[in-house]
């Protein structure tokens, strides 16, 4: 996870340090979005009684039949989901 955070920091520094043409800026924004999706984020809501969770990034409701922790990513936007019990992210 440390390398992911370092990549995100490098992208932000590059975007802040230089003039970027529209194509390069678009590419860096897409790269930043991809890196962010790889960082796990806790769901906005988890309802184990009704079998669904809500993605914090896109708001998509993901239903599940078996075990909610089997869903490592949002099925709509691809955001990585954090199912850890602690707050040490």
Residue pairs with C-beta under 8 A, 6 or more apart in sequence:
1 39
4 35
4 38
4 39
5 39
7 35
8 32
8 35
8 36
8 39
11 28
11 31
11 32
11 35
12 32
14 28
15 25
15 28
15 29
15 32
20 28
37 57
37 77
37 78
37 79
37 80
38 80
39 80
40 80
40 81
40 82
40 84
40 89
41 56
41 57
41 79
41 80
41 81
41 82
42 56
42 81
42 82
42 83
42 89
43 53
43 54
43 55
43 56
43 81
44 53
44 54
44 55
44 56
44 59
45 53
45 54
46 53
46 54
46 68
47 53
48 68
51 63
51 64
51 65
51 68
52 61
52 62
52 63
52 64
53 61
53 62
53 64
53 68
53 71
53 81
54 60
54 61
54 62
55 61
55 62
55 74
55 76
55 77
55 79
55 81
56 79
57 74
57 77
57 79
58 74
58 76
58 77
58 79
60 74
60 75
60 76
60 77
62 71
62 74
62 75
62 76
64 70
64 71
68 83
69 83
71 81
72 80
72 81
73 79
73 80
73 81
74 81
82 89
